[in-house]
Amino acid sequence: MNLKKYLAEAIGTMFLVLLACGSAVLAGPSIGGYGVGVCFGLVLICLCYCIGNISGCHVNPAVSFGMWVSGRMDAKEMIMYWISQFIGAAIGAGFLFWFVNMAPEFNFGGVTGDNNLATNVLQPGATSGMALLCEALLTFFFVFIILGATDENHGFGKFAGLAIGIALGLVNIVGIPVDNCSVNPARSFGPALWSPGAFGDFWIMVVGPLVGALIAAVAWKAVAPYLKK
């Protein structure tokens, strides 16, 4: 058992939730959806170049699932990654919850009154079907980019982290108006754990990303043979 990998995944997911979700909670109205999306992308780029060589920097159960479907990891390792990612997300959201409640009357640069921790819930006017399709399609794109950028025959080596981070930023910019954008069940679980009202829509943030990751893995398997060096 490689504990270093699992610890890296837990720490990485913790910081993804703490910093990226933190940008929405603490400064969302100031920086807008575009700014929050950029923060998600930048945090992931940093993490890719920090823990990428240790664990692959999945920090996302949907990514690990896509890697398993693609044959790049076994089921036992995937489950251990999932456990690490959910624990890390819970800790990161816990720190964020603790932080914003230390001074509930302070504006924090634009936090909303209910301190909802950037939970993934349907936004006004959005439907469950719309959000489910959005999560599946955006995760398809995100995981497809990851599989391509990190492919041993076709990947782009040191530039992979840039493509992966930019992809996360892009899908957040598109998905935030629908359901605050998940594409990551752990990212949804952490904030919901400290703001239980969000669990009503949590199933969407699990089913959509896993379906999208499955489609991405199948699509990459169909394309990859023609791209071997």
Number of C-alpha atoms within 10 A of each C-alpha: 8 10 11 12 20 22 17 25 32 26 20 30 30 28 23 27 31 27 20 22 27 26 26 27 25 23 19 21 16 14 17 14 19 15 19 26 28 21 24 27 27 22 20 28 22 16 24 24 17 16 19 19 10 16 20 17 24 24 34 25 26 29 29 28 27 29 23 19 19 19 12 13 14 14 14 11 16 20 15 17 25 25 17 27 32 24 19 29 32 26 22 27 31 19 17 22 20 12 13 19 12 9 10 13 9 11 13 14 14 16 23 17 9 8 16 20 28 28 30 26 26 22 13 9 7 13 12 15 11 13 25 22 17 24 29 25 20 25 30 26 20 27 29 24 22 25 25 22 21 19 18 12 13 16 16 15 11 11 12 21 25 18 19 25 24 20 23 29 25 19 23 27 20 16 20 21 15 22 26 24 28 30 35 21 25 28 32 31 27 26 28 24 18 18 18 13 13 20 18 12 19 20 13 27 26 22 18 26 32 25 21 27 32 24 21 29 26 14 14 19 15 10 12 14 11 9 11 10 7
